[in-house]
Amino acid sequence: MARQKTASRSAARPAVKKKWTGLRGAAKTSSRKAIKSKGRGTPAAKTKARPKQRIAVSHHRDEAFKADGLRAYAHYRDLGIKDATHGLAQAHVIRLLGPCNPQEVSKLHYHDVEFQMVYVLKGWVKTYMEGQGETTMREGSCWTQPPRIRHMILDYSDDVELLEVILPADFKTVELKA
């Protein structure tokens, strides 16, 4: 009989607002160490504010493909993401020019990026990625390449088009000797 029902015990006590401790109501003792946040960012006072992103719209036009990208055997259609994100990311459609010349194309290299994703819009492309080996990607295939992974294109169809998204927009490519 020493125990009373919870309802009658709480009714006998005055209402007291408790300060949230982060420990689900458990009282903090002075012997506990302070818990530091394992958040991804730095404190707000030290974080450099990114410029506000804007909307980017890009409509398909054949004349938008330019020979001004990373590879001489490809034409690139910039989708306006680099400017809209102030360099946070880059996205473009790549047309690899056929027929494939493995002596020009098949060079082992890596990109110093934080993120890279490729989606096959048309055709097919055969790649080699370190740790993965050779893979043929077809229309509708998508893959990511971890930062600095060594890779190369081995072959591709004459009509291949790829969508590539990279972070950050400006990055270094390092060609490796065989």
Secondary structure, 3 states (H helix, E strand, C coil): CCCCCHHHHHHHCCCCCCCCCCCCCCCCCCCCCCCCCCCCCCCCCCCCCCCCCCCCCCCCCHHHCECCCCCCCEEEEECCHHHHCCCCCEEEEEEECCCCCHHHHCCCEEEECCEEEEEEEECEEEEEECCCEEEEEECCCEEECCCCCCEEEEEECCCCEEEEEEECCCCEEEECCC
